[in-house]
Amino acid sequence: MSNLLSIGIAPVVLTLFAYYIGAQCQKKFKLPIFNPILIGVIVVLAVLPLIGMERKSYQEGVKLISWLMTPATVCLAIPMYEQIQALKKNLRAILVGIAAGMLDGMGLTTLKGALMSRGKKHEFEDAGWA
């Protein structure tokens, strides 16, 4: 196992295998919660400690996948441009969805921060900012 980890291909194999598991779950259960990317992330996070790989090593190993994904993401612009009329027609729904996602993210981040800092004294309180 250590030979496989040392050659640097293990993170790529792990990522592709985890995505494959997610895709199979999505195909079998047909529920949105079984998104291949979500399942893949969960599998990777579960497997990394089991094989003794640090997250930093994993991130270094999957740079190839990230490098290959960049042009693929850019290629999505062409089909989006071809659907410009549908986007214009649904602009209000799109903007409402973006706004809801932003508010949700800000609200949850604020809530997490408040819960994590309950009863703790902060540096800015000493500076007279609070």
Residue frames relative to the residue before (quaternion, step in Angstrom):
aa qw qx qy qz dx dy dz
M 1.0000 0.0000 0.0000 0.0000 0.00 0.00 0.00
S 0.6519 0.5238 -0.3377 0.4319 3.60 0.97 -0.76
N 0.5977 0.5545 -0.3678 0.4473 3.62 1.11 -0.57
L 0.6479 0.5160 -0.3132 0.4647 3.55 0.96 -0.86
L 0.6739 0.4913 -0.2948 0.4664 3.57 0.97 -0.84
S 0.6847 0.5118 -0.2991 0.4241 3.57 1.00 -0.73
I 0.6636 0.5182 -0.3315 0.4257 3.63 1.07 -0.48
G 0.5191 -0.7068 0.3772 0.2980 3.57 1.23 -0.05
I 0.5901 0.5725 -0.3872 0.4173 3.58 1.19 0.02
A 0.4848 0.6982 -0.4174 0.3214 3.59 1.22 -0.36
P 0.6607 0.4975 -0.3495 0.4402 3.67 0.82 -0.74
V 0.6455 0.5080 -0.3237 0.4696 3.59 1.01 -0.76
V 0.6564 0.5002 -0.3096 0.4723 3.59 0.92 -0.90
L 0.6448 0.5221 -0.3160 0.4603 3.58 0.93 -0.88
T 0.6648 0.5080 -0.3037 0.4558 3.59 0.90 -0.91
L 0.6844 0.4764 -0.2887 0.4703 3.58 0.86 -0.92
F 0.6424 0.5135 -0.3181 0.4717 3.58 1.02 -0.78
A 0.6522 0.5113 -0.3136 0.4636 3.59 0.96 -0.86
Y 0.6436 0.5023 -0.3197 0.4809 3.59 1.01 -0.79
Y 0.6221 0.5419 -0.3332 0.4564 3.58 1.01 -0.79
I 0.6336 0.5154 -0.3247 0.4769 3.58 0.97 -0.85
G 0.6603 0.5095 -0.3027 0.4612 3.59 0.93 -0.89
A 0.6551 0.5064 -0.3129 0.4653 3.58 0.96 -0.83
Q 0.6466 0.5073 -0.3182 0.4725 3.60 1.02 -0.76
C 0.6320 0.5187 -0.3300 0.4719 3.60 1.03 -0.75
Q 0.6532 0.5093 -0.3149 0.4636 3.57 0.95 -0.86
K 0.6555 0.5126 -0.3112 0.4590 3.57 0.96 -0.86
K 0.6987 0.4838 -0.2713 0.4519 3.58 0.96 -0.88
F 0.8037 0.3323 -0.1542 0.4689 3.58 0.76 -1.06
K 0.2068 -0.8334 0.4906 0.1486 3.61 1.23 -0.43
L 0.4980 0.6075 -0.4536 0.4210 3.58 0.98 0.91
P 0.5804 -0.6209 0.3966 0.3469 3.60 -1.00 0.76
I 0.6020 0.5817 -0.3639 0.4084 3.59 1.09 -0.60
F 0.6724 0.4660 -0.2888 0.4973 3.58 1.21 -0.46
N 0.1089 0.7967 -0.5716 0.1632 3.54 0.84 1.06
P 0.5055 -0.6837 0.4216 0.3151 3.63 -0.72 0.97
I 0.6446 0.5118 -0.3394 0.4553 3.60 1.01 -0.67
L 0.6481 0.5117 -0.3144 0.4683 3.59 0.95 -0.87
I 0.6695 0.4798 -0.2959 0.4838 3.58 0.87 -0.93
G 0.6326 0.5455 -0.3256 0.4430 3.58 1.01 -0.80
V 0.6495 0.5070 -0.3131 0.4723 3.58 0.95 -0.87
I 0.6573 0.5081 -0.3139 0.4597 3.57 0.91 -0.89
V 0.6549 0.5074 -0.3132 0.4643 3.60 0.93 -0.87
V 0.6570 0.5050 -0.3179 0.4607 3.59 0.88 -0.92
L 0.6779 0.4926 -0.2987 0.4567 3.59 0.87 -0.93
A 0.6605 0.4947 -0.3089 0.4728 3.59 1.10 -0.60
V 0.7131 0.4763 -0.2580 0.4451 3.58 0.99 -0.85
L 0.5743 0.6292 -0.3906 0.3489 3.63 0.96 -0.75
P 0.7047 0.4280 -0.3057 0.4762 3.67 0.74 -0.82
L 0.6234 0.5630 -0.3457 0.4183 3.58 1.08 -0.66
I 0.7453 0.3600 -0.2202 0.5162 3.59 1.04 -0.69
G 0.5057 -0.6969 0.3930 0.3228 3.58 1.30 0.10
M 0.4731 0.6579 -0.4583 0.3651 3.58 1.10 0.57
E 0.3907 -0.7090 0.5387 0.2333 3.54 -0.96 0.90
R 0.6220 -0.5690 0.3900 0.3706 3.54 -1.16 0.62
K 0.6307 0.5420 -0.3394 0.4397 3.59 1.01 -0.76
S 0.6456 0.5056 -0.3153 0.4776 3.59 0.99 -0.80
Y 0.6282 0.5321 -0.3272 0.4639 3.56 1.03 -0.81
Q 0.6670 0.5053 -0.3050 0.4547 3.58 0.87 -0.93
E 0.6257 0.5237 -0.3354 0.4708 3.59 1.03 -0.73
G 0.6922 0.5090 -0.2749 0.4315 3.55 0.98 -0.90
V 0.7364 0.4050 -0.2405 0.4856 3.60 1.06 -0.60
K 0.3174 0.7489 -0.5179 0.2649 3.59 1.18 0.37
L 0.5888 0.5788 -0.3621 0.4327 3.59 1.09 -0.66
I 0.6609 0.4929 -0.3116 0.4723 3.58 0.91 -0.90
S 0.6441 0.5127 -0.3228 0.4669 3.59 0.94 -0.84
W 0.6462 0.5249 -0.3162 0.4548 3.56 0.97 -0.85
L 0.6899 0.4688 -0.2752 0.4781 3.58 1.01 -0.80
M 0.6383 0.5487 -0.3270 0.4296 3.60 1.12 -0.59
T 0.5632 0.6304 -0.3912 0.3638 3.60 1.08 -0.58
P 0.7094 0.4145 -0.2983 0.4858 3.65 0.70 -0.85
A 0.6062 0.5547 -0.3618 0.4404 3.59 1.07 -0.64
T 0.6435 0.5121 -0.3154 0.4735 3.58 1.03 -0.78
V 0.6427 0.5149 -0.3194 0.4687 3.57 0.97 -0.82
C 0.6320 0.5498 -0.3300 0.4353 3.59 1.04 -0.74
L 0.5617 0.5989 -0.3923 0.4147 3.61 1.17 -0.33
A 0.5383 0.6381 -0.4028 0.3752 3.60 1.19 -0.39
I 0.6296 0.5520 -0.3481 0.4214 3.61 1.00 -0.71
P 0.6937 0.4312 -0.3074 0.4882 3.66 0.74 -0.84
M 0.6115 0.5378 -0.3617 0.4539 3.59 1.06 -0.63
Y 0.6483 0.5109 -0.3205 0.4647 3.58 0.96 -0.82
E 0.6444 0.5218 -0.3183 0.4595 3.58 1.04 -0.75
Q 0.7197 0.3911 -0.2286 0.5261 3.58 1.23 -0.46
I 0.2250 0.8278 -0.4925 0.1471 3.58 1.23 0.45
Q 0.6344 0.5327 -0.3409 0.4445 3.61 1.02 -0.72
A 0.6486 0.4966 -0.3170 0.4819 3.59 0.99 -0.79
L 0.6349 0.5194 -0.3304 0.4669 3.58 1.03 -0.75
K 0.6545 0.5009 -0.3130 0.4719 3.59 0.95 -0.85
K 0.6461 0.5338 -0.3147 0.4455 3.57 0.97 -0.87
N 0.7742 0.3232 -0.1514 0.5226 3.57 1.03 -0.82
L 0.2472 0.8191 -0.4919 0.1613 3.59 1.24 0.35
R 0.6506 0.5241 -0.3295 0.4398 3.58 0.89 -0.88
A 0.6694 0.4904 -0.2976 0.4720 3.60 0.89 -0.92
I 0.6343 0.5295 -0.3264 0.4590 3.57 1.02 -0.79
L 0.6877 0.4781 -0.2823 0.4678 3.58 0.87 -0.94
V 0.6242 0.5198 -0.3393 0.4745 3.60 1.03 -0.73
G 0.6523 0.5141 -0.3106 0.4623 3.59 0.97 -0.81
I 0.6455 0.5054 -0.3160 0.4775 3.58 0.99 -0.82
A 0.6648 0.5019 -0.3043 0.4621 3.58 0.91 -0.92
A 0.6477 0.5140 -0.3218 0.4612 3.59 0.96 -0.84
G 0.6529 0.5131 -0.3098 0.4631 3.58 0.97 -0.81
M 0.6485 0.5118 -0.3147 0.4674 3.56 1.01 -0.82
L 0.6742 0.4920 -0.2933 0.4662 3.58 0.89 -0.94
D 0.6295 0.5312 -0.3232 0.4660 3.55 1.03 -0.79
G 0.6720 0.5006 -0.2923 0.4608 3.57 0.88 -0.94
M 0.6757 0.4818 -0.2969 0.4724 3.58 0.92 -0.88
G 0.6626 0.5185 -0.3055 0.4458 3.56 0.97 -0.87
L 0.6843 0.4750 -0.2891 0.4717 3.57 0.89 -0.90
T 0.6286 0.5233 -0.3393 0.4647 3.58 1.03 -0.71
T 0.6493 0.5085 -0.3099 0.4730 3.56 0.97 -0.85
L 0.6543 0.5131 -0.3056 0.4639 3.57 0.95 -0.90
K 0.6498 0.5062 -0.3195 0.4684 3.60 0.92 -0.87
G 0.6562 0.5140 -0.3120 0.4560 3.57 0.93 -0.88
A 0.6593 0.5053 -0.3085 0.4636 3.56 0.96 -0.86
L 0.6771 0.4930 -0.2947 0.4601 3.58 0.94 -0.86
M 0.6899 0.4874 -0.2823 0.4547 3.57 1.00 -0.80
S 0.7532 0.3967 -0.2207 0.4761 3.58 1.07 -0.59
R 0.3409 0.7530 -0.5052 0.2480 3.60 1.20 0.20
G 0.8484 0.1532 -0.1384 0.4875 3.54 -0.86 1.03
K 0.6051 0.5404 -0.3721 0.4509 3.61 1.21 0.07
K 0.3764 -0.7009 0.5591 0.2335 3.53 -1.12 0.73
H 0.2573 -0.7890 0.5451 0.1187 3.56 -0.88 0.95
E 0.6415 -0.5521 0.3873 0.3656 3.56 -1.23 0.58
F 0.6718 0.5113 -0.3198 0.4300 3.59 0.94 -0.82
E 0.5593 0.5848 -0.4027 0.4278 3.61 1.19 -0.32
D 0.6362 0.5270 -0.3214 0.4629 3.57 1.08 -0.73
A 0.6759 0.4986 -0.2897 0.4590 3.57 1.12 -0.67
G 0.5364 -0.6510 0.3960 0.3627 3.59 1.24 -0.05
W 0.4588 0.7007 -0.4397 0.3243 3.59 1.20 0.33
A 0.6686 0.5101 -0.3113 0.4426 3.59 1.13 -0.48
